[in-house]
Amino acid sequence: MSKAGSAGARSRARELVLQSLYQAQIAGHDKNELIRQFRERPEYERVDKEYFDELLPAICDGRDELEKRIAEFVDRPLAQLDPVEMAILLIGCYELESRIDVPYRAVINEAINLAKRFGAEDGHKYVNAVLDRAVRVLRPQEAVRN
């Protein structure tokens, strides 16, 4: 797969993870149900399966800790966040903490794109601001260099 094709497959994996996390928030489905459902969807064939299979379970299993981390960077109680923005922030914070191989600018750019596509009208601005604050704490060396 070409580098561009690989990047597109990873972006599509993030989209499915976003949809899964949104569904978990709205319908209360657990990790195993989400994995089963989303692996059966036709879109799963076009995603970076390895990335999806890492992100969704890791975020579901570590959700409490990720939410505590996100709470450090937001200006309101987590319960007041839009479910789409919350899902995007879960993905972004997980990637910033656990996927050091993904440059922080790519994490933020992907999050902004998800927010523009799936979120509220200006949700991408909020996601950008929160993840920008998160980078300074989660990847201080990388943030200072750039």
C-alpha positions as CSV (number, residue, x, y, z in Angstrom):
1,M,0.0,0.0,0.0
2,S,1.3,3.5,-0.8
3,K,2.1,5.9,1.9
4,A,-0.9,8.0,0.9
5,G,-3.1,4.9,0.8
6,S,-1.9,3.9,4.2
7,A,-2.6,7.3,5.6
8,G,-6.1,7.2,4.2
9,A,-6.7,3.8,5.7
10,R,-5.5,5.1,9.1
11,S,-7.8,8.1,8.8
12,R,-10.7,5.8,8.0
13,A,-9.8,3.7,11.0
14,R,-10.0,6.8,13.2
15,E,-13.5,7.5,11.7
16,L,-14.7,4.1,12.7
17,V,-13.2,4.4,16.2
18,L,-15.0,7.8,16.5
19,Q,-18.3,6.2,15.4
20,S,-17.7,3.3,17.9
21,L,-17.0,5.6,20.8
22,Y,-19.9,7.8,20.0
23,Q,-22.2,4.7,19.9
24,A,-20.7,3.6,23.3
25,Q,-21.7,7.0,24.8
26,I,-25.1,7.1,23.3
27,A,-26.2,3.5,23.4
28,G,-24.0,2.2,26.1
29,H,-22.5,-0.7,24.1
30,D,-19.5,-2.3,25.6
31,K,-16.1,-2.8,23.9
32,N,-16.7,-6.4,22.7
33,E,-20.1,-5.5,21.1
34,L,-18.5,-2.5,19.4
35,I,-15.6,-4.5,18.0
36,R,-18.0,-7.2,16.7
37,Q,-20.4,-4.7,15.1
38,F,-17.7,-2.5,13.5
39,R,-15.7,-5.4,12.2
40,E,-18.8,-6.6,10.4
41,R,-19.4,-3.3,8.6
42,P,-18.3,-3.0,5.0
43,E,-16.2,0.1,5.8
44,Y,-13.9,-2.1,8.0
45,E,-12.4,-3.6,4.9
46,R,-11.0,-0.2,3.8
47,V,-9.5,0.8,7.1
48,D,-6.1,0.2,8.7
49,K,-7.5,-2.8,10.6
50,E,-4.4,-3.1,12.9
51,Y,-4.8,0.5,14.0
52,F,-8.6,0.2,14.6
53,D,-8.0,-3.1,16.5
54,E,-5.4,-1.3,18.7
55,L,-7.3,2.0,19.3
56,L,-10.8,0.9,20.1
57,P,-10.0,-1.7,22.8
58,A,-7.2,0.5,24.3
59,I,-9.4,3.6,24.5
60,C,-12.3,1.6,25.9
61,D,-10.1,-0.1,28.5
62,G,-8.4,3.1,29.5
63,R,-11.3,5.4,29.2
64,D,-11.4,6.4,32.9
65,E,-7.7,7.4,32.8
66,L,-8.1,9.2,29.5
67,E,-11.1,11.1,30.8
68,K,-9.1,12.2,33.8
69,R,-6.3,13.4,31.5
70,I,-8.8,15.3,29.2
71,A,-10.4,17.0,32.3
72,E,-7.0,18.7,32.8
73,F,-7.2,20.4,29.5
74,V,-10.9,21.4,29.1
75,D,-12.8,24.4,30.5
76,R,-16.0,22.6,31.5
77,P,-17.1,19.4,33.1
78,L,-16.7,16.4,30.7
79,A,-20.5,15.7,30.9
80,Q,-21.0,19.0,29.1
81,L,-18.9,18.1,26.1
82,D,-20.5,17.1,22.9
83,P,-20.3,13.3,22.5
84,V,-18.5,13.7,19.1
85,E,-16.0,16.1,20.5
86,M,-15.5,13.8,23.6
87,A,-14.8,10.8,21.3
88,I,-12.3,12.8,19.2
89,L,-10.5,14.0,22.4
90,L,-10.3,10.4,23.6
91,I,-8.7,9.4,20.3
92,G,-6.4,12.4,20.3
93,C,-5.2,12.0,23.9
94,Y,-4.7,8.3,23.4
95,E,-2.6,8.9,20.4
96,L,-0.6,11.7,22.1
97,E,0.1,9.5,25.1
98,S,0.5,6.1,23.5
99,R,1.4,6.5,19.8
100,I,4.6,8.5,20.0
101,D,5.3,7.3,16.4
102,V,2.5,9.6,15.2
103,P,3.7,13.2,15.2
104,Y,1.6,15.5,17.4
105,R,0.8,17.7,14.4
106,A,-0.7,14.7,12.6
107,V,-2.7,13.8,15.7
108,I,-4.1,17.3,16.0
109,N,-4.8,17.6,12.2
110,E,-6.6,14.3,12.2
111,A,-8.7,15.4,15.2
112,I,-9.6,18.7,13.5
113,N,-10.6,16.9,10.3
114,L,-12.8,14.5,12.3
115,A,-14.4,17.4,14.1
116,K,-15.1,19.3,10.9
117,R,-16.6,16.2,9.3
118,F,-18.7,14.9,12.2
119,G,-18.8,17.6,14.9
120,A,-20.7,20.8,15.6
121,E,-20.0,23.8,13.4
122,D,-17.1,25.2,15.4
123,G,-16.2,22.1,17.3
124,H,-12.9,21.8,15.5
125,K,-11.7,25.0,17.1
126,Y,-12.4,23.6,20.6
127,V,-10.8,20.3,19.8
128,N,-7.7,22.1,18.4
129,A,-7.4,24.3,21.5
130,V,-7.8,21.3,23.9
131,L,-5.3,19.1,22.1
132,D,-2.8,22.0,21.7
133,R,-2.9,22.3,25.6
134,A,-2.5,18.6,25.9
135,V,0.6,18.5,23.7
136,R,2.4,20.9,26.0
137,V,1.9,18.4,28.9
138,L,1.9,15.0,27.1
139,R,4.8,15.7,24.6
140,P,6.6,18.7,26.0
141,Q,9.9,18.0,24.2
142,E,8.2,17.7,20.8
143,A,6.1,20.8,21.4
144,V,9.2,22.9,22.3
145,R,11.1,21.9,19.3
146,N,8.4,23.0,16.9
